[in-house]
Amino acid sequence: MDEVEVVVAHSERTTLRVGDVFLKVDTDQSRIDVEVEAMALAPVPTPEVLWRKPPVLAIAAVPGATLGRLGEPSTSSPEAWARAGAAIRKLHDAPLPPWPGRRLDELTAELDRECETLVAQGVLPADLVTRNRRVAEAALRPWTPAFTHGDLQIAHIFVEDDEVTGIIDWSEANRGDPLYDLATFTLGHEDRLGDVIAGYGTEVDLDVIRGWWSLRSLLVVRWLVEHGFDAFAPGCEVDVLRARM
């Protein structure tokens, strides 16, 4: 009998690993619906869905390893990062998924509320929040929607021999800004952005990327703290915000 490994666990969802099988338990079945359909539509390697019995989704592990972890230097090759960029571009060039993404006005309103709360509750210093809110403004502009992963953290792309073997965790896939995926993927690994863009194959607006780095970090810091994660660890979200000062 394989040991049960708790991959992630909080009040909204839990992921367990038993051998080569991942069991995802989610309180919101709409997220699982999106995940299953997005993996079926995405033109990139994704995990095999083994079975589904709400609220549990069972998927197969993908081979290889992630390019790194947030807060730690990546030892992966520039070629591996470039191949990841090429896979992201292939996703963004695919037909749009049938469900919508977030509206710009909703995102702006959420960011403003979160910035106020971060300062009011003393989670972050006011000057840090104010500066990063200004930086985030570059991302708050109209964009041409693409098929985006929506939560493309570095831990969600696996590679083996510099080839992408799988992209996991598709519950937030939507019609979104492609630069948000690129920014999420390189969050905390800014030195690898050039490799990713080389593989992506087109120039990108670096101010927008920086804007998304600030915006994503501002939106997730309080959630991470409240759910037992350390956003203040070296190289993680708070350090990303401090780098904009």
C-alpha positions in Angstrom: 0.0 0.0 0.0 1.4 3.4 -1.0 1.6 6.1 1.6 -0.9 8.9 1.3 0.8 12.3 0.7 -1.0 15.5 1.4 -0.1 17.8 -1.5 -2.2 20.7 -0.4 -5.0 21.1 2.1 -7.2 24.0 3.2 -10.8 24.7 3.8 -11.7 25.0 0.1 -9.9 22.0 -1.4 -7.5 19.1 -0.7 -5.2 17.2 -3.0 -3.8 13.8 -1.9 -1.3 11.6 -3.7 -1.4 7.8 -3.5 1.3 6.3 -5.7 0.8 7.6 -9.2 -2.8 8.8 -8.5 -3.8 12.3 -7.4 -7.2 12.6 -5.6 -8.6 16.1 -5.6 -11.5 17.0 -3.3 -13.1 20.4 -3.9 -16.1 22.0 -2.2 -16.9 23.8 -5.5 -17.8 21.3 -8.2 -17.9 24.1 -10.8 -14.1 24.3 -10.5 -13.8 20.5 -11.1 -16.1 20.9 -14.1 -13.8 23.6 -15.5 -10.7 21.5 -14.8 -12.0 18.4 -16.6 -13.3 20.3 -19.7 -10.2 22.5 -19.9 -7.9 19.5 -19.9 -9.9 17.9 -22.7 -9.7 21.1 -24.8 -6.1 22.2 -24.1 -3.7 21.4 -27.0 -0.8 20.7 -24.5 0.0 17.7 -22.3 -2.4 17.3 -19.4 -3.0 14.6 -16.8 -5.2 11.7 -17.6 -8.6 11.7 -15.9 -9.0 8.3 -14.3 -12.4 8.7 -12.7 -14.7 11.2 -11.1 -17.1 10.8 -8.3 -18.1 14.2 -6.8 -16.6 15.7 -4.8 -13.5 13.7 -5.8 -11.6 13.8 -9.1 -8.8 11.2 -9.7 -6.1 12.0 -12.1 -2.8 10.3 -13.1 0.5 11.8 -12.2 2.5 13.2 -15.1 6.2 12.3 -15.6 9.0 14.6 -14.9 9.5 17.3 -12.4 8.6 21.0 -12.1 11.0 23.7 -13.2 11.4 24.8 -9.6 9.5 26.2 -6.6 8.5 29.7 -5.6 11.1 31.0 -3.2 13.9 28.8 -4.4 16.3 29.2 -7.3 15.6 27.1 -10.4 18.2 24.7 -11.6 16.3 23.9 -14.8 18.0 24.7 -18.1 17.2 27.8 -20.2 16.0 25.3 -22.8 13.4 23.8 -20.4 12.1 27.3 -19.6 11.9 28.1 -23.3 10.0 24.9 -24.0 7.6 25.9 -21.3 7.2 29.2 -23.0 6.4 27.5 -26.3 3.8 25.3 -24.7 2.1 28.3 -23.1 2.0 30.0 -26.6 0.4 26.9 -28.0 -2.3 27.1 -25.4 -2.8 30.8 -26.0 -3.2 30.2 -29.8 -5.9 27.5 -29.2 -9.7 28.2 -29.7 -11.2 30.0 -26.8 -13.0 27.9 -24.1 -16.8 28.2 -24.1 -16.9 29.9 -20.6 -16.0 33.6 -20.0 -13.2 35.1 -18.1 -13.1 37.9 -15.5 -14.2 41.3 -16.5 -11.7 44.2 -16.2 -14.1 46.3 -14.0 -14.6 43.4 -11.6 -10.9 42.8 -11.3 -10.2 46.5 -10.7 -12.8 46.7 -8.0 -11.5 43.5 -6.3 -7.9 44.9 -6.3 -9.0 48.2 -4.8 -11.0 46.4 -2.0 -8.1 44.1 -1.3 -5.6 47.0 -1.1 -7.8 48.8 1.4 -8.1 45.6 3.5 -4.4 44.9 3.4 -3.7 48.3 4.9 -6.6 48.4 7.3 -5.7 45.0 8.8 -2.0 45.8 9.0 -1.1 42.9 6.7 1.3 45.0 4.6 2.7 48.5 5.0 0.7 51.3 3.3 3.6 52.5 1.2 4.2 48.9 -0.2 0.6 48.5 -1.1 0.3 52.0 -2.6 3.4 51.6 -4.8 2.4 48.1 -6.1 -1.2 49.3 -6.8 0.4 51.9 -9.1 2.5 49.3 -10.8 -0.5 47.0 -11.2 -2.3 49.7 -13.1 -0.3 48.7 -16.2 -2.1 45.4 -16.3 -5.5 46.9 -15.9 -6.1 47.6 -19.6 -8.2 45.9 -22.3 -6.7 42.7 -23.6 -7.5 40.3 -26.4 -8.8 37.2 -24.7 -6.9 33.9 -25.1 -7.3 30.4 -23.8 -5.4 30.9 -20.5 -4.6 28.4 -17.7 -5.5 31.1 -15.1 -3.2 29.8 -12.3 0.0 28.9 -14.1 2.4 28.7 -11.2 5.8 27.3 -11.7 4.7 24.1 -9.8 2.0 23.5 -12.4 4.3 22.7 -15.4 6.3 19.5 -15.5 9.3 18.8 -17.7 11.6 15.8 -18.5 14.7 16.0 -20.6 13.8 19.7 -21.3 10.4 18.7 -22.8 7.1 19.6 -21.3 5.4 16.5 -20.1 2.3 17.9 -18.4 0.5 21.0 -17.2 -1.7 20.5 -14.1 -4.4 22.2 -12.1 -6.8 23.7 -14.6 -9.7 24.8 -12.4 -9.2 28.5 -13.1 -8.8 28.2 -16.9 -10.7 30.8 -18.8 -10.7 33.5 -21.5 -8.1 35.7 -20.0 -5.0 37.9 -20.7 -2.2 35.8 -22.0 0.3 38.0 -20.2 -1.2 37.0 -16.9 -0.2 33.4 -17.5 3.4 34.5 -18.4 3.6 36.7 -15.3 2.2 34.0 -13.0 4.6 31.4 -14.4 7.6 33.7 -13.8 6.5 35.1 -10.5 9.6 35.1 -8.2 11.8 33.9 -11.1 12.1 37.2 -13.0 15.6 36.2 -14.2 13.9 33.4 -16.3 11.4 35.7 -18.1 13.8 36.1 -21.1 14.0 32.3 -21.6 10.2 32.0 -21.4 9.7 34.8 -23.9 12.2 33.3 -26.3 10.2 30.1 -26.3 6.9 32.0 -26.5 8.1 33.5 -29.7 6.8 37.1 -29.6 7.7 40.3 -27.8 5.6 41.2 -24.7 5.0 44.4 -22.8 7.3 44.1 -19.7 5.4 46.8 -17.9 2.3 44.7 -18.1 4.1 41.6 -16.9 5.4 43.6 -13.9 1.9 44.9 -13.4 0.5 41.4 -13.2 3.3 40.4 -10.7 2.2 43.2 -8.4 -1.5 42.6 -8.9 -1.4 38.8 -8.4 0.7 39.2 -5.3 -1.6 41.9 -3.8 -4.6 39.7 -4.3 -3.2 36.5 -2.8 -1.1 37.6 0.2 -4.0 37.8 2.7 -5.6 34.6 1.4 -2.2 32.7 1.7 -1.7 34.0 5.3 -5.3 33.1 6.3 -4.9 29.5 4.9 -1.6 28.7 6.5 0.9 29.5 3.7 3.9 31.8 4.1 3.7 34.7 1.7 6.5 36.4 3.6 9.1 33.6 3.0 12.2 34.7 1.1 11.5 35.0 -2.7 7.7 34.7 -2.3 4.9 37.1 -2.8 5.8 39.8 -0.3 9.4 39.8 -1.7 7.9 40.2 -5.2 6.1 43.3 -4.0 9.2 44.7 -2.2 11.1 44.3 -5.5 8.9 47.0 -7.0 9.9 49.6 -4.4 
